[in-house]
Amino acid sequence: MKLLFFGGKRFLGNSLLIKLTKIKSINIIVVYRKKKPLLSKKIKSRIKFIKCDREDIKSLREKFSKI
């Protein structure tokens, strides 16, 4: 299963990402605007990161077409 996650830098977002990475059957894709969420290398290795503004529909379509 693929999971698209917007954000993830604040307390709730980070803790949720950490818990989701423990589920091996989920492929996580995180969309962020400025800086990647602060996570350990082990957790980052289980996540695909896409830098994009979530309000820029054209850019989102372009980036998601490559997934």
C-alpha positions in Angstrom: 0.0 0.0 0.0 1.2 3.5 -0.8 0.7 6.3 1.7 1.0 10.0 0.7 1.9 12.2 3.6 1.9 16.0 3.5 4.3 17.7 6.0 5.6 15.7 8.9 7.9 18.3 10.6 5.9 19.1 13.7 5.5 16.9 16.8 2.5 14.9 15.6 3.8 14.5 12.0 7.1 13.1 13.1 5.7 10.7 15.7 3.1 9.4 13.1 5.8 8.9 10.5 7.9 6.9 13.0 5.0 4.6 13.8 4.1 4.2 10.2 7.6 3.1 9.1 7.3 0.1 11.4 4.6 -1.3 9.2 6.6 -3.0 6.5 3.7 -3.2 4.0 3.4 0.6 3.6 5.4 2.6 1.1 5.4 6.2 2.5 5.8 9.2 0.3 6.3 12.6 2.1 5.6 15.9 0.4 7.4 18.8 2.1 7.9 22.5 1.2 11.1 23.7 2.7 13.0 21.2 4.9 12.7 17.5 5.2 11.2 16.2 8.5 13.8 15.5 11.1 14.0 11.7 11.3 16.8 9.2 11.9 18.7 7.7 8.9 17.0 4.4 9.4 13.6 5.8 9.2 14.4 8.1 6.3 15.6 5.1 4.3 12.0 3.7 4.4 10.5 7.0 3.1 10.5 8.7 -0.3 10.7 12.5 -0.1 9.3 14.9 -2.6 10.0 18.6 -2.3 7.0 20.5 -3.6 4.4 23.1 -2.6 1.2 21.3 -2.0 -0.8 24.3 -3.4 1.0 24.2 -6.8 -1.2 21.7 -8.6 0.8 21.7 -11.8 4.0 20.9 -9.9 2.3 18.2 -7.9 1.0 16.5 -11.0 4.4 16.6 -12.6 6.2 15.1 -9.5 3.5 12.4 -8.9 3.6 11.3 -12.5 7.1 10.0 -11.8 6.1 7.9 -8.9 
